[in-house]
Amino acid sequence: MYCVKCIYHQDETGRIFRPGTIILLRVVTVTCAIELIPVYGSKMDRTITAMNSMEICDEYYQNTFSDKEVFNMMHLGL
């Protein structure tokens, strides 16, 4: 599975923020929707739900097995 991480920036006042959305660490062309699975670590935070997981979590796995088109796109040429 590929790993996806959120990026953070710090402005001139010292405030830390996420500029936009998540970026892929490996350069690929995504031509369809993908499924992201939060990386929970050694202990899962029970406050994480389907509605807030994109805001709380900082790392995700990309589910390349969600359908055969995504699997083939991500694994061609390997």
C-alpha positions as CSV (number, residue, x, y, z in Angstrom):
1,M,0.0,0.0,0.0
2,Y,1.1,3.5,-0.7
3,C,1.3,6.0,2.2
4,V,-0.3,9.4,2.0
5,K,0.5,12.2,4.5
6,C,-0.9,15.6,5.3
7,I,1.5,18.6,4.9
8,Y,1.7,21.5,7.3
9,H,3.1,25.0,6.9
10,Q,3.9,27.8,9.3
11,D,3.1,31.4,8.6
12,E,5.1,34.4,9.7
13,T,3.1,34.7,12.9
14,G,4.0,31.1,13.9
15,R,0.6,29.6,13.2
16,I,0.7,26.1,11.8
17,F,-1.9,25.1,9.2
18,R,-2.7,22.6,6.5
19,P,-2.6,24.4,3.1
20,G,-5.3,22.6,1.1
21,T,-5.6,18.8,1.0
22,I,-3.5,15.7,1.1
23,I,-0.7,15.0,-1.4
24,L,0.6,11.7,-2.6
25,L,4.2,11.0,-1.6
26,R,4.9,9.0,-4.7
27,V,4.3,10.9,-8.0
28,V,1.5,9.2,-9.8
29,T,-1.4,10.3,-12.0
30,V,-4.7,9.5,-10.3
31,T,-7.5,9.3,-12.8
32,C,-10.3,8.1,-10.4
33,A,-11.4,8.3,-6.8
34,I,-9.3,6.5,-4.3
35,E,-10.0,5.0,-0.9
36,L,-7.9,6.2,2.0
37,I,-7.5,4.2,5.3
38,P,-6.4,6.1,8.3
39,V,-3.1,5.0,10.0
40,Y,-4.2,4.5,13.6
41,G,-0.8,3.7,15.2
42,S,-0.5,1.3,18.1
43,K,-3.7,2.5,19.7
44,M,-6.8,3.7,17.9
45,D,-8.3,7.1,18.9
46,R,-12.0,6.2,19.6
47,T,-13.1,9.8,18.7
48,I,-12.2,9.1,15.0
49,T,-15.3,8.5,12.8
50,A,-16.0,8.4,9.1
51,M,-17.1,12.0,9.3
52,N,-13.9,13.4,10.9
53,S,-11.1,11.0,10.0
54,M,-9.8,13.4,7.3
55,E,-9.4,16.2,9.8
56,I,-8.0,14.2,12.8
57,C,-5.6,11.8,11.1
58,D,-2.3,12.9,9.5
59,E,-1.3,9.7,7.7
60,Y,-3.3,7.3,5.5
61,Y,-2.9,4.2,3.4
62,Q,-4.2,4.1,-0.1
63,N,-6.3,1.1,-0.6
64,T,-5.1,-0.1,-4.1
65,F,-7.3,-3.2,-3.8
66,S,-10.6,-1.3,-3.8
67,D,-11.3,-2.3,-7.4
68,K,-9.4,-3.9,-10.2
69,E,-9.0,-0.7,-12.2
70,V,-7.2,1.0,-9.3
71,F,-5.1,-2.1,-8.6
72,N,-4.1,-2.4,-12.3
73,M,-3.3,1.4,-12.5
74,M,-1.1,1.3,-9.4
75,H,0.7,-2.0,-10.2
76,L,1.3,-1.8,-14.0
77,G,5.0,-1.9,-14.7
78,L,6.1,-3.1,-11.3
